[in-house]
Amino acid sequence: MPSAEYLELEIGSDLPVGGGPQEYYGKVVKSPVGEAPKSRLKFWFSAPGVLAKLRGELENAVLEIDDKSHSGLATRGEQVLRDFGRGVFRSVFTEVPSIQNIYQQSKGKSDDFRIKLRIEATELAGLPWEYLFDENDQPGFVSLSRPIVRHLDTVGAVGRMGVKGPLRILGMISDPSTGEWPKLNVAKERERINKGIDALQHAGRVDFQWVPGGSGKDLMKKLLEGDWHVFHFIGHGGVEDEIPGGDADSFNERGFIVMVDEDGKPVKRFASDLATMLTGARKSLRLIVLNCCESARINVGDRFGNPAIGLMKTGWLPAVIAMQFPITDGAAISMSEGFYEALSKNQPIDDAVMLARKFIQQKSRVEWGIPVLYMRSSDGRIFDVENPQPPPDPPEKARFSKEELQRRRDEFMIALAASPRTVAALEELTRSGTELHTLLKDDGELSVRLAKAYFDLGTLQHRQKLIKEAAASFAYMLELDPTKAEYRVRRANFNATMGFHENALTDINEAIKLHPENPEFYWIKGIISMMAAGTDDKGGYLEQAIKAFGVAIARNENEPKYLASRANAYAQSKNVAMALNDMDSAIALAPDNADFAGQKTRIENLAA
């Protein structure tokens, strides 16, 4: 596949002459058709005060989100962003003949050229260049049709890394327990991200796991569990005010994200701190996604202030994606879905970001420009992902008569009816059944029966600790029969025992969607949530467990185990009074259950 071509544009500033307004220049460093010399750029803004006001107006435009206005006439916010993008585009790409010629010739020569911005004028770096608008092109917003990336020169070479199997993504949500920062709904944040990439996870193209907590120690412990390719952080971030008289180049000591300490209190972790935590993953980590407001913000006149640039300046990361304005949950979900879909299919990272923008645009007409891609890679290819290719359809179908296919199908059904009970026998049966299924893909009964065989095989493999084989069998099972709630529950239990609690919760939620009236499914969800909570519940799972047990009780108030389970969840969350109330109700329903009496004693000891 040929590499994409970039128009690399440097935008800088010169010292004003005789106390006049700030002067800016632009020059094409590289393009498909050559270079362009340094030329003066004329913007309608120049003074820092004007720039700061402009950025505030643009941020307000982004935040004026109307969920009902996805089509039709442009919203006020969209119009403000369009006017800004049009004005900047004219100043750079239309009103400077040398740059205009390069841009137009590049469009004519290459169907796949992108824009790489080297913004040396720090007061301009804080503007949202991702909203550049070319009124002579469709769509007008440039970054919806060709990638726009921000380039940073740092030491060290950047190459691509081979990835065999799924792209491994480590997610982390940090939610301080104090009121200094807005409270996050951790459980809902996890569920929303999981929803966005659920199909990729089940297809085996992505392995997304969560750090069980929000502290630096939690992160570093999780990093020890194999090679991670992407780190995805959700939380709060910002930029410290510059210290008067301080070193203007100390960029990595002002941009920060917010983690928590061992007591759940907020602690600012600057770019250099985060880079130190991630050092152990340097051999495999290629990308950091900072889903927190102001992670890509640059205050007007500040130099290298945000955490994204600070991370890039460490010199070993190929790319960082950050947010220059606050982004809504719906837009963040759409971004994750589109971005990881493209990345797992081996697309260049700038193409993946462009697809993410288009996914966001389906939800919001303004938020698609919020993500900023900082990149050092020369071609955007930071991964070589090798996902297993599906086997081609066998050419044998034409050689089998209808009668022969029916005979083979009958033989398979007879073999299934014999109920084989060993791994070897079931492996042979599912192999032959899968071959037959490729010839009879529209045979619904065959799909259902083969799915049950994979269910039995996966169950046996799990018991014999053949974990990878069991995971594959359960994946085939759901591919063949995705609407059977029992299968979702079975894989949820498998994932829970393996410690993959987020995957387990995703499956049990799917089972609940299929049969929302079934109280047992809510009880299982509560049990998995309690397993995920561990001893300190840094992820907010106990609240999720209590809610799930509550739904189970509402659907069947005469089942004592539901009450006993919620009692244990209350006890683990230190609500002893509610725990004892539920345990007394469970004992009233099952007075002969000695285990319930023992659990009540343990809860009473918590209050002593």
NUKEVEX-966516 format. One record per residue (C-alpha): x, y, z. Coordinates in steps of 0.5 Angstrom, whole numbers, padded with zeros to 4 digits, always signed. Last residue first. Example, Ala and Ser with C-alpha at 12.3 -4.5 7.8 and 13.67 -1.06 7.14 Angstrom:
// NUKEVEX-966516
+0027-0002+0014/+0025-0009+0016/
This chain:
// NUKEVEX-966516
-0038-0008+0134/-0041-0006+0127/-0037-0010+0123/-0038-0016+0128/-0046-0016+0126/-0044-0017+0119/-0040-0023+0120/-0046-0026+0125/-0051-0024+0119/-0047-0028+0114/-0046-0034+0119/-0054-0034+0120/-0055-0034+0112/-0050-0040+0112/-0054-0044+0117/-0061-0044+0112/-0066-0046+0116/-0070-0040+0117/-0070-0039+0109/-0075-0033+0108/-0074-0030+0115/-0067-0031+0114/-0067-0027+0108/-0071-0021+0111/-0066-0021+0117/-0060-0021+0112/-0063-0015+0108/-0064-0011+0114/-0057-0013+0117/-0054-0010+0110/-0058-0004+0111/-0056-0002+0118/-0049-0004+0116/-0048+0001+0110/-0040+0000+0110/-0040-0001+0102/-0038-0009+0104/-0044-0009+0108/-0048-0006+0103/-0046-0011+0098/-0046-0017+0103/-0054-0015+0104/-0055-0015+0097/-0053-0022+0096/-0057-0024+0102/-0063-0021+0099/-0062-0024+0092/-0061-0031+0096/-0067-0031+0099/-0072-0031+0093/-0079-0029+0095/-0078-0022+0093/-0078-0024+0085/-0078-0018+0080/-0076-0013+0085/-0071-0017+0089/-0067-0018+0082/-0068-0010+0081/-0065-0009+0088/-0059-0014+0086/-0057-0010+0080/-0058-0003+0084/-0053-0006+0090/-0048-0009+0085/-0048-0002+0081/-0046+0001+0087/-0041-0004+0089/-0038-0003+0082/-0035+0004+0084/-0028+0003+0080/-0024+0004+0087/-0028-0001+0090/-0023-0003+0096/-0023-0010+0097/-0025-0013+0090/-0030-0009+0086/-0030-0013+0080/-0032-0019+0084/-0038-0015+0087/-0040-0013+0080/-0040-0020+0078/-0045-0022+0083/-0049-0016+0082/-0050-0018+0074/-0051-0025+0076/-0057-0023+0081/-0059-0019+0075/-0059-0025+0070/-0063-0029+0076/-0069-0024+0076/-0071-0025+0068/-0076-0020+0066/-0070-0016+0062/-0069-0023+0057/-0065-0021+0051/-0063-0014+0054/-0061-0018+0060/-0057-0023+0057/-0053-0017+0053/-0052-0014+0060/-0049-0020+0062/-0044-0020+0056/-0042-0013+0058/-0041-0015+0065/-0037-0021+0063/-0032-0017+0059/-0031-0011+0064/-0030-0017+0069/-0024-0020+0065/-0022-0024+0072/-0022-0031+0069/-0027-0033+0073/-0031-0027+0071/-0030-0028+0063/-0033-0035+0064/-0039-0033+0068/-0040-0028+0063/-0039-0033+0057/-0044-0037+0060/-0049-0032+0061/-0049-0030+0054/-0050-0037+0052/-0056-0037+0056/-0059-0031+0053/-0059-0034+0046/-0059-0028+0041/-0052-0029+0038/-0053-0036+0035/-0047-0037+0031/-0043-0032+0033/-0044-0033+0040/-0042-0040+0040/-0036-0038+0035/-0034-0033+0041/-0035-0039+0046/-0031-0044+0043/-0025-0038+0042/-0025-0037+0049/-0025-0044+0051/-0019-0045+0047/-0015-0039+0050/-0017-0042+0057/-0016-0049+0056/-0016-0050+0064/-0020-0057+0064/-0026-0054+0066/-0026-0048+0061/-0025-0053+0055/-0031-0057+0058/-0035-0051+0058/-0032-0049+0051/-0034-0055+0048/-0041-0056+0050/-0042-0049+0048/-0039-0050+0041/-0044-0056+0041/-0050-0051+0042/-0047-0047+0037/-0047-0052+0032/-0054-0054+0033/-0057-0047+0033/-0053-0046+0026/-0055-0052+0023/-0063-0050+0025/-0062-0044+0021/-0059-0047+0015/-0057-0040+0011/-0050-0042+0011/-0050-0049+0008/-0043-0050+0005/-0040-0046+0010/-0044-0049+0016/-0041-0056+0013/-0034-0054+0015/-0036-0051+0021/-0040-0058+0023/-0034-0062+0021/-0029-0058+0026/-0035-0058+0031/-0035-0065+0031/-0027-0066+0031/-0027-0061+0037/-0033-0065+0041/-0029-0071+0040/-0023-0069+0043/-0026-0065+0048/-0030-0071+0051/-0037-0072+0052/-0040-0073+0045/-0048-0073+0046/-0050-0078+0041/-0055-0073+0038/-0049-0069+0035/-0047-0075+0031/-0054-0076+0028/-0054-0069+0026/-0047-0069+0023/-0049-0075+0019/-0056-0072+0017/-0052-0066+0014/-0047-0070+0010/-0053-0073+0007/-0057-0067+0006/-0050-0064+0002/-0050-0071-0002/-0057-0070-0004/-0056-0063-0006/-0050-0065-0010/-0043-0063-0008/-0038-0061-0013/-0041-0054-0013/-0040-0053-0006/-0033-0055-0006/-0030-0048-0007/-0029-0047+0000/-0031-0040+0002/-0025-0037+0004/-0022-0037+0012/-0023-0031+0016/-0016-0028+0017/-0013-0027+0023/-0011-0020+0025/-0004-0018+0024/-0004-0011+0026/+0002-0007+0024/+0002-0001+0028/+0005+0006+0028/+0003+0008+0021/+0001+0015+0021/+0006+0016+0015/+0012+0020+0018/+0010+0019+0025/+0011+0024+0030/+0004+0026+0031/-0001+0030+0036/-0008+0029+0034/-0013+0034+0037/-0020+0031+0039/-0025+0037+0039/-0027+0038+0032/-0032+0033+0032/-0036+0036+0037/-0039+0041+0033/-0045+0038+0029/-0046+0032+0034/-0048+0025+0034/-0047+0023+0027/-0041+0028+0027/-0038+0024+0032/-0037+0018+0027/-0035+0023+0022/-0029+0025+0027/-0028+0018+0029/-0026+0016+0021/-0022+0022+0021/-0018+0020+0027/-0017+0013+0024/-0014+0016+0018/-0009+0020+0022/-0008+0013+0026/-0006+0010+0019/-0011+0004+0018/-0009-0003+0021/-0016-0006+0021/-0016-0005+0029/-0014+0002+0028/-0020+0003+0024/-0025+0000+0029/-0021+0003+0035/-0023+0010+0032/-0030+0009+0030/-0032+0006+0036/-0028+0011+0041/-0030+0017+0038/-0038+0015+0038/-0037+0014+0045/-0033+0020+0046/-0039+0024+0043/-0044+0021+0047/-0041+0022+0053/-0040+0030+0052/-0033+0033+0050/-0030+0039+0054/-0025+0043+0049/-0018+0041+0046/-0019+0034+0047/-0013+0029+0047/-0010+0024+0042/-0002+0023+0043/+0002+0020+0038/+0009+0016+0036/+0011+0016+0044/+0019+0016+0045/+0021+0023+0045/+0019+0026+0052/+0016+0032+0048/+0010+0028+0046/+0008+0027+0053/+0009+0034+0055/+0005+0036+0048/-0001+0032+0051/+0000+0035+0058/-0002+0042+0056/+0003+0048+0057/+0008+0047+0051/+0009+0055+0051/+0004+0059+0054/+0002+0066+0050/-0005+0064+0049/-0007+0058+0054/-0006+0051+0050/-0011+0046+0051/-0010+0039+0049/-0011+0036+0055/-0016+0041+0057/-0022+0037+0058/-0021+0029+0059/-0021+0024+0054/-0013+0023+0054/-0011+0018+0049/-0004+0015+0049/-0001+0011+0043/+0005+0007+0042/+0006+0003+0048/+0010-0004+0046/+0017-0003+0048/+0016+0003+0053/+0011-0001+0057/+0015+0000+0063/+0016+0007+0062/+0009+0008+0063/+0009+0011+0070/+0015+0015+0068/+0011+0018+0062/+0005+0020+0067/+0010+0024+0072/+0013+0028+0066/+0006+0030+0064/+0004+0032+0070/+0000+0028+0075/-0004+0032+0080/-0007+0029+0086/-0014+0028+0088/-0016+0024+0094/-0018+0017+0094/-0015+0015+0100/-0009+0012+0096/-0008+0018+0092/-0012+0020+0086/-0011+0022+0079/-0012+0028+0075/-0008+0030+0069/-0003+0035+0068/+0000+0040+0064/+0004+0045+0068/+0011+0041+0069/+0012+0038+0062/+0012+0045+0059/+0018+0047+0063/+0021+0052+0057/+0018+0058+0059/+0023+0057+0066/+0020+0061+0071/+0020+0069+0073/+0012+0069+0074/+0010+0061+0075/+0006+0059+0069/-0001+0058+0071/-0003+0050+0071/-0006+0047+0065/-0012+0042+0066/-0014+0035+0067/-0020+0031+0069/-0022+0024+0068/-0022+0018+0062/-0015+0015+0060/-0014+0011+0054/-0007+0007+0054/-0006+0004+0047/-0001-0002+0045/+0000-0006+0052/+0004-0012+0053/+0003-0016+0059/+0000-0016+0066/+0005-0011+0069/+0002-0005+0066/-0004-0007+0071/+0001-0006+0077/+0003+0001+0074/-0004+0003+0073/-0006+0002+0080/+0000+0005+0083/-0001+0011+0079/-0008+0011+0082/-0015+0011+0079/-0017+0004+0080/-0018-0003+0077/-0015-0001+0071/-0019-0003+0065/-0019-0008+0060/-0020-0007+0052/-0017-0013+0048/-0019-0011+0041/-0020-0015+0034/-0023-0021+0037/-0029-0020+0034/-0033-0020+0041/-0028-0014+0043/-0029-0011+0036/-0037-0011+0037/-0037-0009+0044/-0032-0003+0042/-0037+0003+0043/-0041-0001+0049/-0035-0002+0053/-0034+0006+0053/-0041+0007+0055/-0041+0002+0060/-0034+0004+0063/-0037+0011+0064/-0043+0009+0067/-0040+0005+0072/-0035+0011+0073/-0040+0016+0074/-0036+0022+0075/-0036+0027+0080/-0034+0034+0078/-0027+0036+0081/-0026+0040+0088/-0032+0036+0091/-0027+0030+0094/-0028+0023+0092/-0023+0023+0086/-0025+0020+0080/-0020+0017+0075/-0022+0012+0070/-0017+0008+0066/-0017+0004+0060/-0011-0001+0057/-0012-0003+0050/-0009-0009+0047/-0010-0009+0039/-0012-0016+0038/-0007-0022+0035/+0000-0021+0033/+0002-0013+0033/+0008-0011+0029/+0011-0004+0031/+0012+0002+0026/+0018+0006+0027/+0019+0013+0030/+0026+0016+0031/+0029+0019+0037/+0029+0027+0038/+0023+0031+0038/+0020+0035+0033/+0012+0036+0034/+0007+0035+0028/+0000+0037+0029/-0005+0033+0025/-0010+0034+0020/-0013+0028+0016/-0017+0029+0009/-0025+0030+0008/-0028+0031+0015/-0021+0035+0017/-0022+0040+0011/-0029+0043+0014/-0033+0045+0007/-0035+0038+0005/-0034+0039+0000/-0029+0044-0003/-0029+0051-0005/-0031+0054+0002/-0025+0051+0005/-0026+0051+0013/-0021+0049+0018/-0024+0047+0024/-0018+0042+0026/-0014+0049+0027/-0018+0050+0034/-0013+0056+0037/-0009+0054+0042/-0003+0053+0038/-0004+0061+0035/+0000+0064+0041/+0005+0059+0041/+0007+0061+0034/+0011+0055+0032/+0005+0051+0029/+0008+0045+0025/+0001+0043+0022/+0001+0037+0018/-0004+0037+0012/-0006+0030+0009/-0005+0028+0001/-0009+0022-0001/-0012+0024-0008/-0005+0026-0010/-0003+0031-0016/-0009+0035-0016/-0010+0037-0009/-0002+0038-0008/-0003+0043-0014/-0008+0047-0010/-0005+0047-0004/+0002+0049-0007/-0001+0054-0011/-0005+0057-0005/+0002+0057-0001/+0005+0061-0006/-0001+0066-0007/-0002+0067+0000/-0009+0070+0000/-0012+0063-0001/-0009+0058+0004/-0007+0062+0010/-0011+0068+0011/-0017+0064+0007/-0017+0058+0011/-0016+0062+0018/-0023+0066+0016/-0026+0060+0013/-0025+0056+0020/-0027+0062+0024/-0034+0063+0020/-0035+0055+0020/-0034+0055+0028/-0039+0061+0029/-0044+0058+0024/-0043+0051+0028/-0045+0054+0035/-0051+0058+0032/-0054+0052+0029/-0053+0050+0022/-0060+0049+0018/-0062+0041+0017/-0059+0036+0021/-0056+0034+0028/-0060+0039+0031/-0064+0036+0037/-0058+0034+0041/-0057+0042+0041/-0049+0043+0044/-0047+0050+0045/-0041+0048+0048/-0037+0048+0042/-0039+0055+0041/-0037+0057+0048/-0030+0054+0046/-0030+0058+0040/-0032+0065+0044/-0027+0063+0049/-0021+0062+0044/-0023+0069+0040/-0023+0073+0047/-0016+0070+0048/-0013+0072+0041/-0016+0079+0042/-0012+0079+0049/-0006+0076+0046/-0006+0082+0040/-0006+0079+0033/-0013+0078+0030/-0016+0079+0023/-0010+0075+0021/-0005+0077+0015/+0000+0071+0014/+0007+0073+0011/+0011+0069+0007/+0017+0064+0008/+0018+0060+0002/+0014+0054-0001/+0016+0047-0002/+0015+0042-0007/+0009+0038-0011/+0007+0033-0006/+0009+0037+0000/+0014+0039+0004/+0016+0045+0009/+0011+0050+0006/+0012+0057+0009/+0007+0061+0014/+0009+0067+0017/+0006+0072+0023/+0007+0079+0025/+0005+0081+0032/+0002+0089+0031/+0007+0094+0032/+0012+0096+0037/+0017+0098+0032/+0017+0092+0028/+0014+0086+0031/+0018+0080+0032/+0017+0074+0028/+0012+0069+0028/+0011+0062+0026/+0007+0057+0022/+0010+0051+0019/+0006+0047+0013/+0007+0040+0012/+0003+0038+0006/+0003+0031+0007/+0003+0025+0002/+0000+0018+0004/+0005+0012+0004/+0003+0007-0002/+0000+0000+0000/
